[in-house]
């Protein structure tokens, strides 16, 4: 079963630039995130043709992280029952976020469909998909936050995007920067990321100010 919508042909990408940085945190550009996602999709497609599973799980993870901005530990702890994709539902329930706080994260239709087909794929493999069964499991049991981070690093290294530091967490920052740039709605970003204080979320608005300054500097010189 083909559980992923793949592009008809591979799009040629320009050489990836360095990770962007602002106010002490690192994030990726839109083109870098798209390259990362495309690379993971391609690997999943190849593994499906070979009857292998690694790429399928990796792509599900990277789609999840880049489409929601959830933390590594939150992705590792996600249970099948936390995926709300019924009629009129498009969300994830995070049981144990930072500070042991629960929250609901809204998800796009593309991720909703991917999650639904991923669950079908798991059932066909006779993997448990009950309310409390983990979404991501391996030979040694459910994935850990460390394992999630290592998978992200694997793809970043492959694309020459890896830098020492919070590489997996940079996907969260990238999501936040992109989400804020759409509507400039700090409250929405705060709710999606699960920040207790709007002041924590403010750093993403400040990034756009920095970008504008770069554009207007020496404008007529």
Helices and strands as residue ranges (DSSP letters): E 20-22, E 25-27, H 30-50, H 54-68, H 72-76, G 80-82, E 83-84, E 91-94, G 98-100, E 103-106, H 109-124, E 137-138, E 141-142, H 145-158, H 169-183, H 186-193, H 198-216
